[in-house]
Amino acid sequence: MASDGVFDNIYDNQIEDCLLQNLAGVELFDLESASQCISKLALMFGYNRNFVSPFAAHAKQHKMQYNGGKDDDIVAIVAQIHTKKQGYENS
């Protein structure tokens, strides 16, 4: 889950790269590191006036002039949901 400041400044494949860096098999082994990676990328590109951000690309499609990232709120929460295993009881 993330705020618009993340999605305005980085692309889905960049988010995926942050998750893959913290993936062992099908398990995320460091949720905090994955979240920080996403947040730091969004912040870095948010202040980069030479990066064609998702927000800038979308603005261009609508014939609006906008260069670079977007100075915006940035929040990224990474969670992993596990299914209940047979025979497991939650106390």
C-alpha beads as a LAMMPS data file, in Angstrom:
LAMMPS data file: protein, C-alpha beads

91 atoms
90 bonds

1 atom types
1 bond types

-500.0 500.0 xlo xhi
-500.0 500.0 ylo yhi
-500.0 500.0 zlo zhi

Masses

1 110.0

Atoms # bond

1 1 1 0.000 0.000 0.000
2 1 1 1.385 3.417 -0.858
3 1 1 0.417 7.050 -1.160
4 1 1 0.106 8.891 -4.458
5 1 1 3.580 10.367 -3.879
6 1 1 5.002 6.910 -4.535
7 1 1 2.951 6.193 -7.653
8 1 1 3.492 9.723 -9.049
9 1 1 7.268 9.333 -8.817
10 1 1 8.214 5.729 -9.545
11 1 1 7.032 3.050 -11.915
12 1 1 5.618 -0.346 -10.968
13 1 1 8.777 -2.116 -12.163
14 1 1 10.843 -0.015 -9.731
15 1 1 8.570 -1.064 -6.878
16 1 1 8.914 -4.656 -8.040
17 1 1 12.725 -4.324 -8.003
18 1 1 12.603 -3.225 -4.344
19 1 1 10.469 -6.218 -3.465
20 1 1 12.647 -8.667 -5.407
21 1 1 15.736 -7.475 -3.508
22 1 1 14.019 -8.689 -0.328
23 1 1 12.535 -11.905 -1.642
24 1 1 13.676 -15.436 -0.856
25 1 1 11.511 -17.889 -2.765
26 1 1 7.996 -16.608 -2.116
27 1 1 8.806 -15.001 1.246
28 1 1 9.704 -11.377 1.811
29 1 1 12.448 -11.588 4.419
30 1 1 12.754 -7.882 5.246
31 1 1 9.508 -5.922 4.930
32 1 1 11.025 -2.762 6.410
33 1 1 13.903 -2.776 3.927
34 1 1 11.478 -3.214 1.016
35 1 1 9.349 -0.323 2.280
36 1 1 12.391 1.912 2.752
37 1 1 13.663 1.083 -0.733
38 1 1 10.335 2.141 -2.257
39 1 1 10.141 5.321 -0.160
40 1 1 13.734 6.354 -0.857
41 1 1 13.331 5.845 -4.606
42 1 1 10.114 7.875 -4.638
43 1 1 11.792 10.671 -2.664
44 1 1 14.894 10.682 -4.864
45 1 1 12.923 10.785 -8.118
46 1 1 10.418 13.240 -6.641
47 1 1 13.163 15.886 -6.571
48 1 1 14.767 14.906 -9.874
49 1 1 13.707 17.406 -12.542
50 1 1 15.312 15.325 -15.311
51 1 1 13.426 12.078 -14.631
52 1 1 10.332 11.336 -16.680
53 1 1 8.138 10.360 -13.741
54 1 1 4.811 8.576 -14.111
55 1 1 3.127 11.881 -13.220
56 1 1 5.100 13.769 -15.909
57 1 1 4.406 11.052 -18.504
58 1 1 0.684 11.162 -17.706
59 1 1 0.639 14.978 -17.871
60 1 1 2.323 14.851 -21.275
61 1 1 -0.354 12.446 -22.546
62 1 1 -2.898 15.164 -21.668
63 1 1 -0.850 17.856 -23.416
64 1 1 0.276 19.424 -20.145
65 1 1 3.866 20.507 -19.559
66 1 1 5.461 18.978 -16.459
67 1 1 9.102 18.016 -15.998
68 1 1 10.586 15.551 -13.559
69 1 1 9.289 14.087 -10.367
70 1 1 6.662 15.520 -8.061
71 1 1 7.271 16.881 -4.575
72 1 1 4.512 15.032 -2.714
73 1 1 3.729 12.934 0.349
74 1 1 5.494 9.581 0.336
75 1 1 4.279 6.601 2.346
76 1 1 4.918 2.935 1.548
77 1 1 3.685 0.016 3.635
78 1 1 4.819 -3.478 2.719
79 1 1 3.018 -6.461 4.200
80 1 1 2.910 -10.145 3.471
81 1 1 -0.153 -12.241 4.161
82 1 1 0.249 -15.899 5.032
83 1 1 -2.530 -18.395 4.682
84 1 1 -3.509 -20.414 7.708
85 1 1 -1.795 -23.777 7.547
86 1 1 -3.713 -26.925 8.320
87 1 1 -3.167 -27.954 11.944
88 1 1 -2.017 -24.474 12.971
89 1 1 -3.927 -22.917 15.834
90 1 1 -3.723 -19.253 16.669
91 1 1 -3.606 -18.801 20.464

Bonds

1 1 1 2
2 1 2 3
3 1 3 4
4 1 4 5
5 1 5 6
6 1 6 7
7 1 7 8
8 1 8 9
9 1 9 10
10 1 10 11
11 1 11 12
12 1 12 13
13 1 13 14
14 1 14 15
15 1 15 16
16 1 16 17
17 1 17 18
18 1 18 19
19 1 19 20
20 1 20 21
21 1 21 22
22 1 22 23
23 1 23 24
24 1 24 25
25 1 25 26
26 1 26 27
27 1 27 28
28 1 28 29
29 1 29 30
30 1 30 31
31 1 31 32
32 1 32 33
33 1 33 34
34 1 34 35
35 1 35 36
36 1 36 37
37 1 37 38
38 1 38 39
39 1 39 40
40 1 40 41
41 1 41 42
42 1 42 43
43 1 43 44
44 1 44 45
45 1 45 46
46 1 46 47
47 1 47 48
48 1 48 49
49 1 49 50
50 1 50 51
51 1 51 52
52 1 52 53
53 1 53 54
54 1 54 55
55 1 55 56
56 1 56 57
57 1 57 58
58 1 58 59
59 1 59 60
60 1 60 61
61 1 61 62
62 1 62 63
63 1 63 64
64 1 64 65
65 1 65 66
66 1 66 67
67 1 67 68
68 1 68 69
69 1 69 70
70 1 70 71
71 1 71 72
72 1 72 73
73 1 73 74
74 1 74 75
75 1 75 76
76 1 76 77
77 1 77 78
78 1 78 79
79 1 79 80
80 1 80 81
81 1 81 82
82 1 82 83
83 1 83 84
84 1 84 85
85 1 85 86
86 1 86 87
87 1 87 88
88 1 88 89
89 1 89 90
90 1 90 91
